[in-house]
């Protein structure tokens, strides 16, 4: 099959690799029908995630069709269309029993495209399939559903829930890329008083306004002053960091009010300065986190009911074989206007494992 393989910082290739195979009785093999690229993938390619070693197939978000399952898989079977979660869960360790799947100590957590081969391929092996894939209703299209693999649960859990957004709050979202836009959309579910979006790109600020931001500011246009002006000098109740660079995190800590919350979502590859000489007296709560995806079933129900935006976030679509072109467009979002890029298309046909093996063996 073909897959996008990481060969070291700055080096990837769409190339032939061996087909995945069942390694454990809890595995499923899924044909990838729609897949997307995450900002974390760009961090990996930059070398910010050293756990990803050369030879790894990247990607951790996809929708596909089950073609084969191990003997212990009970919740899905060949032919089922499923959402592949970015987080895998063993279901047995102490963290999984608390629904903290991102911290799984039984072989799960963030493994796809990280410590095992991922989803940017024609087929993928998904471990712990009973808890790590979600059957999809026909009403949810693949281009919408793939956004539930990572960005919506991440923004909701690590941003909105960790930030404890409440009715009437002033919420600042620093970074209006896909994660930031999903944070705006899910923060609105809690009726904040206002949402302010900060970004470098005007195209992304326009998208933030379309997704519900009440005010926007360019990152170089004194956003801290705007927040101060809108809050009578107090600062924001919740500030969500959705970039992953030191300057953005440090800006967030300057925007938060005494007693407020800073929820960091961004993937950081460099140290950021924590100004405790200013923050120690302000009763500020700073949270970090890897998504658990415990909210995915609820978010899936909301999307099926039309309560969440879906393909409005998708600005570019490609065929699966255009992976390298898609990466180029996504990595130059400031020039291309890319938000979320999706490769592949809706395919609701039933695929039998036997048929797959016959075709590939021909």
Secondary structure, DSSP 8 states (H G I E B T S, - for coil): -EEEEE-STT-EEEEE-------STT-EEEEEEEEE--HHHHHHHHT--TTS-TT-B----EEEEEEEE-TT--S--TT-EEEE-SSB--S-SHHHHTT-GGG-SSS-BS-BTTTB--SSBSEEEESSHHHHEEE--TTS-HHHHGGGTTHHHHIIIIIIITTT--TT-EEEEE--SHHHHHHHHHHGGG--SEEEEEES-HHHHHHHHHTT-SEEEETTS-HHHHHHHHTTTS-EEEEEE-S-SHHHHHHHHHHEEEEEEEEE-S--SS-----HHHHTTTT-EEE------TTHHHHHHHHHTT-S--GGGEEEEE-GGGHHHHHHHHHTHHHH--SEEEEE--------HHHHHHHHH-
